[in-house]
Amino acid sequence: MGRSAYHLRAPSRRFKPVVSLDRPLTEHDAVLFIDRKARRYLKQLRPGQKIIIRGEISSEELYGLPEGSRVKLSSGETFLVLRPTYADLIPHLPRAAQVIYPKDTGPLLIWGDVYPGATVIEGGVGAGAFTIALLRAVGPQGRVISYEVREDFARRARRNVADFLGPAPQWELKIRDLYEGFDEIGVDRLFIDLPEPARALEVVARALRPGGVFVAYVPTAIQLKETVEALQQRSDFAEIESFEVMLRNWQVKGMSVRPFHRMVAHSAFIIVARRLAGSVQPIAQNLRGGTEIAGDK
Ligand SMILES: C[S@@+](CC[C@H](N)C(=O)[O-])C[C@H]1O[C@@H](n2cnc3c(N)ncnc32)[C@H](O)[C@@H]1O
């Protein structure tokens, strides 16, 4: 497994980022085409290329239009065009691994208490869906360090961040098995989205500053039990909280005002804990020395 730290390359020009876009549509923009039945198609405006969805339109015909315009395709069908919001984008994000869905992203950021200027570790990166949310939340003064064991996933995440967020100099992506330990110590917040968070607690405790927030995201009740019990057995974590998030959309149509019949009934459990002051437990043998970010006295 490679040990080098990968820094973000110059953004690809395939898409324009989803933030800071207070301007008319232009080339390379990611654009959602929404039909009369609210079906969504994520497309990119490419010079010389046509958008094809049951009929076609040239990319150039959309240049200069404000978002929220309606356009007619060659078939006569009309579509609403908008740049995707974060919640619009994530279900369409190119991925090989399961992403964290927007219904959980909001609570993760708030219960994980991510703030502008924070230093945050994330492991693993997957498709980079949560990375984009973290980078937006910490802002230009913050720092996000992502650990990912698979080079192919890291490549995809790098591309997604570049395409849909843009340049992110405050992001560092390390190809690494995080169970071997983090380089950083004194970090403010630490998020884990991989199968065995309980196995990572020793290295998490070494990386987090006193008062730092640890958040684990696990799909099964067995993982929830193992993670919470492992936290409970340690003297350096407290304030442990577990919950899940259910989002139920409603139909509002004439007299039919009711929840939709279908919903995503389960995605994952969220576990939050605080790192206490005091020394960590004995250092695992394979742990490497840390790079100090802020005092961990
Ligand atoms: C469910 S995905 C993460 C999805 C991501 N949170 C998102 O929203 O796109 C889990 C990731 O953890 C990575 N992973 C698994 N074990 C790991 C380890 N020991 N160290 C680092 N990354 C690991 C996997 O390769 C995978 O990319």
The ligand as a Tripos MOL2 file, in Angstrom:
@<TRIPOS>MOLECULE
LIG
   27    29     1     0     0
SMALL
NO_CHARGES

@<TRIPOS>ATOM
      1 C1        -18.6660    3.6880    3.1090 C.3       1 LIG1
      2 S1        -17.2040    4.2550    2.3950 S.3       1 LIG1
      3 C2        -17.0980    5.9300    2.8970 C.3       1 LIG1
      4 C3        -18.0440    6.8360    2.1550 C.3       1 LIG1
      5 C4        -17.8280    8.3170    2.3780 C.3       1 LIG1
      6 N1        -18.0650    8.6600    3.7730 N.3       1 LIG1
      7 C5        -18.7060    9.1490    1.4600 C.2       1 LIG1
      8 O1        -19.6400    9.8090    1.9480 O.co2     1 LIG1
      9 O2        -18.4860    9.1450    0.2370 O.co2     1 LIG1
     10 C6        -15.9840    3.4710    3.4190 C.3       1 LIG1
     11 C7        -14.5780    3.7550    2.9490 C.3       1 LIG1
     12 O3        -13.6660    3.3480    3.9590 O.3       1 LIG1
     13 C8        -12.5220    2.8430    3.3240 C.3       1 LIG1
     14 N2        -11.7970    2.0210    4.3140 N.ar      1 LIG1
     15 C9        -12.1400    0.7880    4.7840 C.ar      1 LIG1
     16 N3        -11.2220    0.3690    5.7000 N.ar      1 LIG1
     17 C10       -10.2940    1.3770    5.7990 C.ar      1 LIG1
     18 C11        -9.1110    1.5360    6.5790 C.ar      1 LIG1
     19 N4         -8.7140    0.5830    7.4350 N.pl3     1 LIG1
     20 N5         -8.4080    2.6840    6.4570 N.ar      1 LIG1
     21 C12        -8.8230    3.6620    5.5960 C.ar      1 LIG1
     22 N6         -9.9390    3.5580    4.8300 N.ar      1 LIG1
     23 C13       -10.6720    2.4360    4.9250 C.ar      1 LIG1
     24 C14       -13.1010    2.0510    2.1570 C.3       1 LIG1
     25 O4        -12.1320    1.7760    1.1740 O.3       1 LIG1
     26 C15       -14.2010    2.9910    1.6980 C.3       1 LIG1
     27 O5        -13.7230    3.9000    0.7340 O.3       1 LIG1
@<TRIPOS>BOND
     1     1     2 1
     2     2     3 1
     3     2    10 1
     4     3     4 1
     5     4     5 1
     6     5     6 1
     7     5     7 1
     8     7     8 2
     9     7     9 1
    10    10    11 1
    11    11    12 1
    12    11    26 1
    13    12    13 1
    14    13    14 1
    15    13    24 1
    16    14    15 ar
    17    14    23 ar
    18    15    16 ar
    19    16    17 ar
    20    17    18 ar
    21    17    23 ar
    22    18    19 1
    23    18    20 ar
    24    20    21 ar
    25    21    22 ar
    26    22    23 ar
    27    24    25 1
    28    24    26 1
    29    26    27 1
@<TRIPOS>SUBSTRUCTURE
     1 LIG1         1 GROUP 0 **** ****
